[in-house]
Amino acid sequence: MRGVFEFEIEGKKRGFHFNFMAFGVLEEMTGLDLDELISKLSGRGAKVKLLSQFFFAGAKNYCDSRGQEVDFTINDVSDWVTEIGFDKAFQLIAEALGTKTPKNSKPHPEKVGI
């Protein structure tokens, strides 16, 4: 599934699920709206705390979407990111922020007259 990354840490299957809902979790955590989040995550100089919250939101969303208990903290998730490596972590960010417009769709629908 697109946006899902699974791995094993200390004998337990873990994962990140980066989809629209993950950004909702991140909005709740940070108080920032979607445009602000995308701007701060995609620009150079993204803050470490926001990146940690981004991965925590993806991990929480992974659990929520599978009906699993969230049995970790943001510090645990930070350790997971270190474990999988920063190259892979930044690849996940790039994939999560990548957007595709479906063929034959318009980004701004035209108003229909009545």
Secondary structure, DSSP 8 states (H G I E B T S, - for coil): -TTEEEEEETTEEEEEE-SHHHHHHHHHHH---HHHHHHHHHSTT--HHHHHHHHHHHHHHHHHHHT------HHHHHHHHHHH-HHHHHHHHHHHH-----TT--SS------
